[in-house]
Protein backbone atom coordinates (compact mmCIF):
# COMPACT_ATOMS: atom_id res chain seq x y z
CA UNK A 1 0.00 0.00 0.00
CA UNK A 2 1.24 3.48 -0.82
CA UNK A 3 1.67 5.65 2.25
CA UNK A 4 0.12 9.14 2.22
CA UNK A 5 2.36 11.69 3.97
CA UNK A 6 1.05 15.20 4.68
CA UNK A 7 3.53 18.07 4.28
CA UNK A 8 4.25 20.79 6.82
CA UNK A 9 6.50 23.42 5.26
CA UNK A 10 7.82 26.04 7.68
CA UNK A 11 9.08 29.49 6.70
CA UNK A 12 9.98 32.04 9.38
CA UNK A 13 7.99 30.04 11.90
CA UNK A 14 4.81 29.89 9.81
CA UNK A 15 3.19 26.97 8.00
CA UNK A 16 3.21 27.74 4.29
CA UNK A 17 3.18 26.32 0.80
CA UNK A 18 5.38 27.61 -1.98
CA UNK A 19 4.32 27.61 -5.61
CA UNK A 20 6.86 25.89 -7.85
CA UNK A 21 9.63 26.37 -5.29
CA UNK A 22 9.38 30.16 -5.32
CA UNK A 23 10.02 32.00 -2.08
CA UNK A 24 8.14 34.94 -3.60
CA UNK A 25 4.99 32.82 -4.07
CA UNK A 26 3.99 31.93 -0.53
CA UNK A 27 0.57 30.97 0.84
CA UNK A 28 0.26 30.86 4.63
CA UNK A 29 -1.76 28.21 6.43
CA UNK A 30 -1.01 28.92 10.07
CA UNK A 31 1.56 30.02 12.60
CA UNK A 32 2.07 26.82 14.60
CA UNK A 33 3.98 23.96 12.92
CA UNK A 34 3.44 21.69 15.91
CA UNK A 35 -0.33 22.17 15.72
CA UNK A 36 -0.22 21.26 12.03
CA UNK A 37 1.83 18.18 12.84
CA UNK A 38 -0.75 17.12 15.42
CA UNK A 39 -3.64 17.91 13.08
CA UNK A 40 -2.45 15.47 10.46
CA UNK A 41 -1.56 12.82 13.01
CA UNK A 42 -5.07 13.06 14.46
CA UNK A 43 -6.48 12.68 10.93
CA UNK A 44 -4.68 9.37 10.46
CA UNK A 45 -1.16 10.12 9.18
CA UNK A 46 1.53 7.82 10.52
CA UNK A 47 4.35 10.07 9.26
CA UNK A 48 4.55 13.82 8.56
CA UNK A 49 6.98 15.43 6.12
CA UNK A 50 8.40 18.68 7.52
CA UNK A 51 10.61 21.09 5.59
CA UNK A 52 12.46 23.98 7.21
CA UNK A 53 12.33 26.28 4.19
CA UNK A 54 14.46 28.95 5.85
CA UNK A 55 17.08 26.30 6.52
CA UNK A 56 16.87 25.02 2.95
CA UNK A 57 17.53 28.49 1.61
CA UNK A 58 20.29 29.50 4.03
CA UNK A 59 21.89 26.16 4.85
CA UNK A 60 21.36 26.90 8.56
CA UNK A 61 18.49 24.76 9.89
CA UNK A 62 16.58 25.56 13.08
CA UNK A 63 17.31 22.98 15.83
CA UNK A 64 14.66 24.58 18.04
CA UNK A 65 12.05 23.65 15.45
CA UNK A 66 13.29 20.06 15.57
CA UNK A 67 13.00 20.01 19.36
CA UNK A 68 9.48 21.44 19.32
CA UNK A 69 8.37 18.88 16.77
CA UNK A 70 10.04 16.06 18.66
CA UNK A 71 8.30 17.01 21.90
CA UNK A 72 4.94 16.38 20.19
CA UNK A 73 5.88 12.68 19.90
CA UNK A 74 4.39 12.44 16.40
CA UNK A 75 6.48 10.57 13.80
CA UNK A 76 8.03 13.01 11.34
CA UNK A 77 10.83 13.30 8.83
CA UNK A 78 12.68 16.61 8.57
CA UNK A 79 14.49 18.33 5.74
CA UNK A 80 15.87 21.76 5.02
CA UNK A 81 19.52 22.68 5.44
CA UNK A 82 20.66 19.33 6.86
CA UNK A 83 24.04 19.07 5.16
CA UNK A 84 26.39 17.45 7.68
CA UNK A 85 26.70 14.40 9.88
CA UNK A 86 26.42 16.58 12.99
CA UNK A 87 23.17 18.12 11.78
CA UNK A 88 21.77 14.71 10.92
CA UNK A 89 22.63 13.33 14.35
CA UNK A 90 21.09 16.37 16.06
CA UNK A 91 17.85 16.08 14.10
CA UNK A 92 17.50 12.40 14.96
CA UNK A 93 18.35 13.10 18.61
CA UNK A 94 15.61 15.75 18.65
CA UNK A 95 13.07 13.14 17.58
CA UNK A 96 13.06 12.98 13.78
CA UNK A 97 12.35 9.53 12.44
CA UNK A 98 14.22 10.34 9.23
CA UNK A 99 16.33 13.17 7.86
CA UNK A 100 15.81 14.36 4.30
CA UNK A 101 18.90 15.60 2.49
CA UNK A 102 18.81 17.55 -0.74
CA UNK A 103 21.82 19.79 -1.39
CA UNK A 104 24.23 17.24 0.07
CA UNK A 105 22.77 14.45 -2.06
CA UNK A 106 23.05 16.62 -5.17
CA UNK A 107 26.48 18.15 -4.78
CA UNK A 108 28.51 16.53 -1.98
CA UNK A 109 28.63 12.72 -2.10
CA UNK A 110 31.42 12.59 0.51
CA UNK A 111 29.33 14.51 3.08
CA UNK A 112 26.34 12.37 2.17
CA UNK A 113 28.32 9.23 2.97
CA UNK A 114 29.41 10.65 6.34
CA UNK A 115 25.83 11.56 7.22
CA UNK A 116 24.63 8.07 6.33
CA UNK A 117 27.36 6.58 8.52
CA UNK A 118 26.31 8.89 11.38
CA UNK A 119 22.60 8.07 11.50
CA UNK A 120 22.19 4.83 9.52
CA UNK A 121 20.80 4.20 6.06
CA UNK A 122 17.18 3.69 7.14
CA UNK A 123 17.07 7.16 8.68
CA UNK A 124 18.09 8.99 5.49
CA UNK A 125 15.88 10.01 2.57
CA UNK A 126 17.52 11.61 -0.47
CA UNK A 127 15.49 14.50 -1.91
CA UNK A 128 15.83 14.62 -5.68
CA UNK A 129 14.21 17.92 -6.64
CA UNK A 130 14.20 18.38 -10.40
CA UNK A 131 13.79 21.45 -12.57
CA UNK A 132 14.54 21.55 -16.31
CA UNK A 133 15.93 18.05 -16.17
CA UNK A 134 18.49 18.82 -13.45
CA UNK A 135 18.50 17.76 -9.80
CA UNK A 136 18.75 20.93 -7.70
CA UNK A 137 19.98 21.84 -4.22
CA UNK A 138 20.60 25.04 -2.23
CA UNK A 139 16.95 25.94 -1.93
CA UNK A 140 16.41 24.84 -5.57
CA UNK A 141 18.44 27.75 -6.93
CA UNK A 142 21.75 26.13 -7.94
CA UNK A 143 22.61 24.83 -11.42
CA UNK A 144 22.15 21.25 -10.33
CA UNK A 145 23.48 18.00 -11.75
CA UNK A 146 22.15 15.32 -14.06
CA UNK A 147 19.38 13.37 -12.38
CA UNK A 148 20.86 10.00 -13.30
CA UNK A 149 24.24 10.91 -11.78
CA UNK A 150 22.67 12.03 -8.51
CA UNK A 151 20.52 8.90 -8.31
CA UNK A 152 23.60 6.73 -8.87
CA UNK A 153 25.45 8.51 -6.04
CA UNK A 154 22.46 8.08 -3.72
CA UNK A 155 22.14 4.37 -4.43
CA UNK A 156 25.88 3.87 -4.02
CA UNK A 157 25.69 5.49 -0.57
CA UNK A 158 23.19 2.82 0.50
CA UNK A 159 20.29 5.22 0.96
CA UNK A 160 17.09 3.21 0.51
CA UNK A 161 14.60 5.97 -0.36
CA UNK A 162 14.42 8.87 -2.79
CA UNK A 163 11.90 11.67 -2.47
CA UNK A 164 11.26 12.75 -6.06
CA UNK A 165 9.79 16.20 -6.76
CA UNK A 166 9.12 17.96 -10.03
CA UNK A 167 9.74 21.51 -8.79
CA UNK A 168 7.68 23.12 -11.53
CA UNK A 169 4.65 21.14 -10.36
CA UNK A 170 5.14 21.62 -6.63
CA UNK A 171 2.17 23.42 -5.09
CA UNK A 172 0.46 23.76 -8.45
CA UNK A 173 -1.98 20.83 -8.09
CA UNK A 174 -1.74 20.07 -11.80
CA UNK A 175 -0.70 16.44 -11.53
CA UNK A 176 2.42 14.50 -10.51
CA UNK A 177 5.34 13.97 -12.86
CA UNK A 178 5.09 10.23 -13.40
CA UNK A 179 7.70 10.38 -16.13
CA UNK A 180 10.23 11.69 -13.61
CA UNK A 181 9.45 8.74 -11.34
CA UNK A 182 10.24 6.45 -14.27
CA UNK A 183 13.59 8.20 -14.86
CA UNK A 184 14.63 7.83 -11.22
CA UNK A 185 13.44 4.22 -11.05
CA UNK A 186 15.47 3.33 -14.15
CA UNK A 187 18.60 5.01 -12.78
CA UNK A 188 18.22 3.57 -9.26
CA UNK A 189 16.12 0.39 -9.33
CA UNK A 190 17.01 -0.40 -5.71
CA UNK A 191 15.42 2.81 -4.42
CA UNK A 192 11.95 3.02 -2.92
CA UNK A 193 10.32 6.15 -4.33
CA UNK A 194 8.39 8.85 -2.51
CA UNK A 195 6.49 11.04 -4.98
CA UNK A 196 5.90 14.74 -4.37
CA UNK A 197 4.76 17.75 -6.32
CA UNK A 198 1.55 18.45 -8.22
CA UNK A 199 -0.90 16.20 -6.37
CA UNK A 200 -4.26 17.94 -6.71
CA UNK A 201 -6.89 15.21 -6.80
CA UNK A 202 -7.70 11.74 -5.58
CA UNK A 203 -7.05 10.53 -9.12
CA UNK A 204 -3.49 11.79 -8.74
CA UNK A 205 -3.14 9.73 -5.57
CA UNK A 206 -4.41 6.69 -7.47
CA UNK A 207 -1.99 7.28 -10.34
CA UNK A 208 1.02 7.57 -8.04
CA UNK A 209 0.00 4.47 -6.12
CA UNK A 210 -0.55 2.53 -9.36
CA UNK A 211 2.94 3.61 -10.48
CA UNK A 212 4.37 1.72 -7.51
CA UNK A 213 5.55 4.60 -5.33
CA UNK A 214 6.16 3.62 -1.72
CA UNK A 215 4.64 6.92 -0.56
CA UNK A 216 3.19 10.20 -1.80
CA UNK A 217 3.54 13.58 -0.13
CA UNK A 218 0.53 15.89 -0.27
CA UNK A 219 0.48 19.54 0.71
CA UNK A 220 -1.70 22.27 -0.77
CA UNK A 221 -4.59 20.00 -1.75
CA UNK A 222 -5.02 18.98 1.89
CA UNK A 223 -4.74 22.52 3.23
CA UNK A 224 -7.24 23.80 0.66
CA UNK A 225 -9.69 21.00 1.45
CA UNK A 226 -9.65 19.59 -2.08
CA UNK A 227 -9.90 16.19 -0.43
CA UNK A 228 -9.38 14.91 3.08
CA UNK A 229 -6.44 12.92 4.36
CA UNK A 230 -8.83 10.09 5.18
CA UNK A 231 -10.03 10.01 1.56
CA UNK A 232 -6.47 10.01 0.25
CA UNK A 233 -5.47 7.14 2.53
CA UNK A 234 -8.50 5.12 1.42
CA UNK A 235 -7.67 5.62 -2.28
CA UNK A 236 -4.03 4.69 -1.76
CA UNK A 237 -5.06 1.59 0.16
CA UNK A 238 -7.47 0.42 -2.50
CA UNK A 239 -5.26 1.03 -5.55
CA UNK A 240 -3.56 -2.01 -7.01
CA UNK A 241 -0.13 -1.76 -8.59
N, C-alpha and C positions, 0 to 999 in steps of 0.2 A: 504494500500500500504506500502511496506517495504521501509524505508528511506535509502538512500545511503549516508554514511558519510565518506568523505576523511580524511585521517590521516596526521597530521603534527607532526612528532617526532623530538624533539630538543635535541641535545647533544652538550654541549660546544658552544652554539650559532649557530650551524649549523643544517640544515634540513637533517635527516638521516633516514635509515631503518636498524634495526638490523635483523639478521638471527637467528631465534629460541631463541630470548631473549639474545643473546650473545653480550656483550660489546666489544668483540674482533672480531666480524664479522659485521663491519659497512660499509654501502654504503652511500656516501654523495650525496645529491641532491640539494644543494644550501646553501647559507650562510645568508638567510634573511627569518626567519619564518613568518614575517608579509606579505612579498610578496607571500609566498606560501599560506597563509590564503586567501589573496585577489584573487589569481589565481583560487582557487577552488570555491570561492564565485562567481566569474565572470562566471565560467563554469556551474553554476546552483545549487551548494550545498546550502542548507539552514541551515546547521550546520557543523562545522569542529571539528574534534577530535584532540586535542593537548596533547602531553605527554612531560613533562619536564623530560627527561631520566636522567639527572644529579641529579635532585631532587629525582627521584625514587630510585636511587642508594644510595644517601647520606642521604635522609630524610630531606634535606634542600632545598626546592623549591626556585625558582627565582621570587620574586614579580615584578621585573622590566620587566621580560618577560610577566607577566600577564598584566601589565600596557600598554606595547607596543601593545599587541594583542587587548586589550580593546579599545585603541585609534582608531583602524581600523574600529570599529563599524560593525564588521562582527560576527554573532552568532557563539560562540565556547564553547566547554566544555573542561575543563583542568584537567589533572591528573599528578601525579608525585610528591611524597613527601608530599601530603596534608594529614596530620595525626592528626590535631587538629581542634577544633571549631574556634580558632582564624585564622588559615590558611584558613579554608573554608570561613569565613566571608570576609577575605581580598581578596580572589580570586573573589568572587562574586562582591565585591565593585569595583574591578578593571575592571569588565565587563564580567566575565564568566557567561554564561547562566546556566551551571551546573558544579559541581565539581565531579571528579571521584576519588573514594578512593579505594585503594587496600590493602595495609598493615594493615590499621586500620580495614577494613572489615574482614580480615583474622584472625587477632590476638588480637584485642582490642575492643570487643563489647561495652564496657562502653564509650570509646572515640568516637566510631561510633555514639552512641546514642546522645552524647553531640553535635557532629557536625551536626547531623540531626536537633536537636532542634535549633541550631544556624542559619541555612540557610533555613530550610524547606525541607520536604520530596521530593518535585518535583525538587529540585535543586541538588539532590544527585544521583549519579550512583555508584553502587558497582561493582568494577572490580574483576571478579573471574577468575584469571589466573591459568591454571591448567597444571601441568607437572607430569607425572607418577601417575596420579590419585589423586594428592594432590593440593589443592588450595594454591598458593604461594604469599608471599609478599616480602618486603625488596629488591626490584629490582629483584625479582624472584629467589633469592638465599637462602631463608630460607627453613626449613624442611616442612613448610606448615601444613595444617589441612585437614581433610576429607571434600570433596566438599559438601556433604550433610549437614554437621554441619555448615559450613560457610553460605550456602544458607539459612538454617533455621534462623541463627542469623540475616541475612540481612532482611529477610521477617518480622521477629519479630520487627525490628527497624522501620518498615514502609517504607523502601526504595522501590520505585516502579519499578526500573529498574536494571537489572544486565547485565554487559558487560562481555561476556563469551569468553575467548580466550584459545585455545589449544596452549600452548607456543611452543611445538615442531613443530607446523605448521606455526607459525608466520613468515612472510617474505619469506616463502618457495614456495608459490604459488602452492601447491600441493593438494589443496582442503580443505574446512572447515570441522571441526569435528562435524558432525551433531549428532553423538551419545552423545557427551558431552552436546549439547543443550538439548537432551532428558533427560539426567541425571538431569540437573539443573531445567528443567521444572517440572519433577516429584517431586523434593525436594521442589520447591517453585512455585506452580501453580499460585500464585497471581502476579508473577514477569513478566514484559515485558522484552523480551530478545533482547540484541544487540549482534550480532555475529561478531567475529573478528578472524583473523588468517587463513592463507592458501588460501584466495580468489585469484585465478589466471586466471579466465576465466568468461565470461558472463554466462556460464552454472552454475558456482558456485554461482553467484548472484541469478540465477533462483532457484537453490536448496535451498538456505537459505530463500528466499522469500516464496517458497512453504512450507517450514518447519514452517512458521508462525512467524519468527523473526520480531520484530518491526522495526529493523534497522540492517544494515550491515556496518562494517567499512572496508574500502579498502585503502591499502597503496601502496606497491611496484608495483602492477599491473598497477596502474594509473601513477606512476612516470616513469615506463618503457615503457609506451604507449601500453601495451597489449590490452587495450580497453580504450575508453574515458569515462569520467564521464557522459556525455550525454547518451552514449550507456547503461551504467550501470543503470542510472535512468529509461530509457525507459524499460529495461528488468524487473526491479523491479516493475514498474507500471503495466506492462502487465501480470505478473505472478499471477495466482489464487492460493489461499491457499486450 
